[in-house]
Amino acid sequence: MPISAEHIGRTFPPGDPQLISPERVAAFADALGDSDPIYRGADALVPPTFVMSAAASAWQVMFDDPELELSLARTVHADQRFLWHRPLRAGDLITPQLTITNVRARGGNETIGIRVSITAREAEAVAEGIDTGAEEVCVAESTFVHSRPAGDDQEGTA
């Protein structure tokens, strides 16, 4: 069954944890052309847009779900919002988890709302066996518009 209002609330399993190393932060800042020293060293803060790599990995899980019959090639990323609880730092171990929050079908298109929760743990604490648990550091909300192949129209709202 293609994606529909029945899928609202579906939460996918958490993605693979991703270590934010000082080297990844510096390389990302370099790619942005940002030489600010705050993005350098063992205690580096992470540029806010870095979180998109984790969010995109969660999107891929949704697009790979055969039940939803989604095609990335027929999808437009229409909107993006972030809610930050704290900055990411080098040494964070981040994990994304996606939830479908809205689906509206009109003709041959679906408008799909998603929420990706990014949680973080301190990688050093995890390695030492003193993990204090994950905290949500960011929520990335996105809207996608997906087009069905010609002749595959469905109607409905949510």
Disulfide bonds with the S-S distance in Angstrom:
none
